[in-house]
Amino acid sequence: MGPPLPTTLIVALPGPGEAYSGKQVVTVGVGTTVYRFLLKDAYVDDPSGFIHWPDIWQYVRDHRPNFQTQGADAGQFKKIKPGQTVTIKGMFAPMDRTFEVVSVDVGAGVFAPGHKY
């Protein structure tokens, strides 16, 4: 893998009474603290189509934490509340498994279920 890749993670912090078991978990390091989230979805915004999310997951899944964050918005991970889903866009650097946070939006973004009015 080469230069940083624009990557989007859609994660959730389990709510009260919800467990991690049987679900895909991603760990994110913020400074010296490691956070665990349920990984709802993830994708790579690679216009060439050469790199896909399964390629990145294969690369980071055996490391703890899977990603080490950096950037001005890296602290947003500790603000996620139980039961909340968040869409995090950033740049993944394969050389050192860093994920530089670019934007954080509450909700599943375009992957959220459609609204009925």
N, C-alpha and C positions, 0 to 999 in steps of 0.2 A: 504494500500500500504506500502511496506517495503523499501528496500534499493534503492539508486539512479538507475534510469533506463536510458540506452542509448537511446536518442530520437533525431529525425531529424525533423527540421522545414524547410519548403520551403515557404519563405515569399516574398512579393513584396511591394514596396512603390508606391502608385498610381502615374502615370505620369500626366502631365498637361492635364486638361480636363477630367480626369478619377475620378470617385467618389467611395466612400466606400459603398454606399447604395446597399442593396441587396446581398452583398458579406460577407463571413465570415471574421471577423476582430479579430486579436489577439493583445493584448497590452503587452508591455514588458517594465519593469522598469529597467533603467540603472542609478544607484545612485538615485537622486531625480527627474529625468526626465522620463516621460512615453512616449513611442513611440507606434504608431498605424500602423499596417501592414495588408495587405490582406494576409490571410492564403491560400496559393495555395494547399499545401499538408503537411501532417505530418504522421509520423509513429514511432513506438517503435521497437527498435532492441532487442526484448526480445526472446532469443532462446527457452525459455519454451513455448512461445505462450500464456501465461496466461494473460498478460496485453497487451491491444491494445490502439491505439490512442483515440478512443471514450471514454475509461475509464478515461484517463487523462483529456480530454476536459470536461467531465462531472464534474470532480473534481475542475477544475480551472475556468470554464466559468463565474461564478458569482463574481469572485474577480477582483479588479482593482488595479494594473495591474494583468493580468493573470499569468505572470511569473516575477520574480525578478531575474536579471542576476548577475552573479559573475564570477570571473576568469580573466585571463590575456587578453582574447579576448572579454570581455564583451562590450568594447567600439566600437566594429565593427558595432553594430546596428546603431549608429549615423552616420556612414559613408555610409550607403545605400542611393543611389541617387534616385530621382523620376524616375519611370519607370523601375527600376532595380529589378531583381529577384535574390535572394540569398538563398543558401542552408546552413543551420546552424546545425551542429552536436554538441550535448552536452549531459550532464547528468542531468536529471530531478530528484530533490529530493522532494518527496511528502510531507514530514514533514513540510517544510516551503515554498513550491512552488518555490524554486530556480532552475534556469537553468544555469548550469556552462558550458560556451561555450568552446568547444574543438577545433572546426575548422569552418572556414567560407570560402565558395567557391561561386564565382559569377556564376550565372546560376542555372538552375533547376536540375543539376546533371543528374542522370539516368532517371529522369522524364521529361527531355526536349524532345521536338519532334525530331524525327530522321532527320538527314541531308540527302539531296539528292545531289549527285555529278554528 
